[in-house]
Amino acid sequence: MNASRDPNPDKVGEALNAQRFQMIKDIARELKGDVVFPTCFDTACRLRQELQNPDLPISRISSIVSLEPLVAAKLMQLANSALYRARGMPALDLKAAISRLGVDLVRITALAIAMRQLMRSREMAVFSDITLALWNHSLKTAAAARILARIHTRINPEEALLAGLVHDLGAFYMLYRAAQYSELLIRPDTVKFLIMQWHESIGVTLLSALGMPEEIVNATIDHDQQRAVPETVRSLADLVYIGNILAGTHFEWLYQDFDPDAGEIGVVRKRFADILPEMESDAQEMQAVLA
């Protein structure tokens, strides 16, 4: 379409910079308070419905909660707060956090967050396709990170799962914030550009504000920035980086055309091709939990 005839052209140049500056400024202000925002509407609906069942077993609660990035992060924050943190090491995964908090508190906390999400989810309806794709990407990354941890390292697979699950929480948050601007609601390409440029740094700040363990926060830094993968997978950051590539990286959920077998991404996918079927299977099983 000719830009001169488009009533809602995407912003460029100084206009885009001004919009970006205002959005980032607003995000910085909000991060100083209590941060709650919706991720995937369908996930929040099903989570709310499930947790209203007083007879839900702990195994089911753990499975459901592990699929919702913000709820998972909030439960980790609560478990490692001064009120609940036990002497010694902090809780580094959801299993430990749920064990520390107890079933009733987990149910109440998760339900409260889900309800607050649902109250705001209409604001993100225009981005529903992106949020669903991003949620699916997060599940695949989490599955891949857990498998890699089990096969290639001595890192707790559940800690790797959590890191993979929340690695793109900054993108969810930016979608929520973009929905607050009427001009961005009708300019999805501008929103995608902003997410590509800022979701990593915003995510690190967000996870820190939510009180996530330092190991998890550090593992998400620059996860979309291409770099050489070490011969030996050693760190949580390696697991998130490789898992993110195997799950499609940001190109997939932003619907950009790219060759997954080209360049460094292709090298990584070829090197770890043997786990791709298991990653897909595990991700589908996680999705089925909330079916």
Buried (B, 14 or more C-beta within 10 A) or exposed (E): EEEEEEEEBBBEEEEBEEBBEEBBEEBEEBBEEEBBBBBBBEBBBBBBEBBEEEEBEEEBBBBBBBBBBBBBBBBBBBBBEEEBBEEEEBBBBBBBBBBBBEBEBBBEBBBBBBBBBBEBBEBBEBBBEBBBBBBBBBBBBBBBBBBBBBEBBEBBBBBBBBBBBBBBBBBBBBBBBBBEBEEBBBBBEBBBBBBBEBBBEBBBBBBBBBBBBEBBBBBBBEBBEEEEBEEEBEBBBBBBBBBBBBBBBBBBBBEEEBEBEEEEBEBBBEEBEEBBEBBBEBBBEBBEBBE
